Amino acid sequence: MSKKAAARKFAAYVLPPLLWMAFIFPVGNRAFASSRIYEVFVLVVRWLAPRASGPAVAAAYIVFRKTLHFIEYGLLAYLLYRAFRGGRGPHWSRRAGLLAAGAAIAYGFVDEFLQSFVRGRYGSPFDWAVDTAGILATVGLLARTGKRRDADPLGPAGRLLWLKRPFDVALSGLGLLVSLPLWIVIPLAVRLEDGGPAFYAQERVGLGGRTFKALKFRSMVRDAEKGSGPVQAVAGDPRVTRAGRVLRATAMDELPQLVNIFKGDMSFVGPRALRPNEKEVNGGAEAVPIAGIPGYEARHAVRPGLTGLTQVFLPGETPRRKKFRCDLLYIRKRSFGLDLRLIALSFWITLRGKWESRQPKV
């Protein structure tokens, strides 16, 4: 194996669990200090349910914390399983599963033990039991789905992404909680520019061709589509406001779609949710209905996504025919690992403000 291939394999399989273990390591980890999380949690609960009693808030916090424990160690077990399996052999490896479960359970024990040395925190056998439950549940599901995929790699069971929907719910819920300050700053910036509404709902086509209302921060002038109908924005579009240019470059205009993901209208990763009766302008003045472009209907086999293969790797003005081919490639090749890679690339593009770039984004 060449050095380049070895480095690529290390980055793909070994580095993710190491980074995740470093992130949840208790010593010196102030980001997840119990007191800070509790203070934020109480503020959110009091805002959502001002009449909630103290014991009810405390009970809800315990459930919230234990759920985080369950998820974070389940994710650790999954990442360790990928590292021990290394992309080789069948989808289910008993040896890799046992190694991943053993390593994750041992790390959970070390986590709880070391917390006794951190001021204001303490180890808990109950927390370790919750961690272990998350680990065993994840490894059990890996075994179940892996065996099915090995037995029938082309069948529906082999294509089942059992982690996709739970992951969407967990990450969108966490994203809504973490992004609360932006829900104040962004609407204020939009309203200060032209006094118009900060939010708007747009009809989109989702799973199975059903329509739903997608929520967005407004990035264009009011009545931007009056007279033209639904037409995709182009480079230097005069309808985009100054605040809208920043929002669109960082994809912050689509932040409210976390609500759509949480509800199940969308997923984090999938083909872009398009509008009914949307048209594409092909170079000249002629507007062509996108519903007549090959591949349009096939995209509705999965939930539309906030990001995806097409959104990450193709410029916005790429012809729909090519975009739809890329969407169909994702549908054929989709996996939870691919989703995680696309989400990571999307965060990188957002940090660099490259979503509106006409050059390669990654």
Phi, psi and omega in degrees: 000131180290164179296323180294317179294321179295318179295321179295319179293321178298316181293327184279324189245321186270318185295318182305311179293328178295317179294320180292321177296321177295323182293321183266004180298129189288324186289121179079001181272096181269344182298328181247028177299136187301319184296320181290316178299319181297317181298314179295317181300315180297318179300316181294315181295318179296329178287319181283322183224079185298339182266003180296137181283163178302312178299324179294318178297317180297318179294319179296323180294320179298316178298317180299313182295317182291328176295319176299317178302312182302314183290314186294325179277334171296318177294321178299316179298319179297314181294321178293322179299316177300320181293316181288327179282323175064023179076010183257154171071201183289169180293329178247125175238115181298319180299313179296323178296316179294318178297317181295315180296315181297315181294319181292320178295319178296319179294324176298321178295316178298320178304307182294324180294315183290338179295338178293346178261001181256128182299133178082001179229160180207150178285152182220124175301328179294318177299319179296322178296320178294317177302313182296322178298318178297321180295310183293323178297317181295313180295323177297318178291324175299318179295315183297309182287326179296318178295321179294319180292325178291324181284326183215072187298340182257356183278173180302321180296326179291335180266359183293123176260082188294336181274346189299307183291313175302322178296318178301315182296314182294313184288322179292322176297316178294320179297320178297322180292314183290328186271009183309317179300326180292335179287351174260314185291313185295310177301325178297316180295320180294316182289326180294332183288311183223006176076002181277177180295146181277329182249156167205153180251135185235133180287130179229161179261130184241209183303130179071013180083003179284146180265153177211167179265114177269131181268141180211156165280138182290126180242358179241169176296160178296146181055041184297333184253014179295121179093337182252337185078186182288107179230135182295144177294148179241174180301132179068026183302122183291347180285341183282131180281172178296314176296324180296326179298320178292316181298318183287326180294327181258359182066016179289342177295339182262007180304319179299345179289354170301327177295317178297322178293316180299322180286335181105003176292328185225173172236168175293323184236133179165179175299150180297139178285117183260163183268145176298140178064020178291149181237156178241135177267115184266081175073306181267209183269349184287130177258125184252129176299129183288341180296339179269359180277132180306135179099350183297308184294323183296336180294338185279007177287343180229164175295142174292159186237156174292326175222175181177183182301315181294313183297324184282319191255349181244140175296158184299326184271010176301137179304144183302324181303317179288322177298317182294325176296321178293321177299318180293327175297318177298317182299321179288324188257003191298145177202165180294323178297318178297319178300316180298320179294319180292324177294317179298316178296324180294319176298320180296318178295320179297316180298328180270355180062041187253010185295331180264005182291140175270358174265168176307134184277334182232000000 
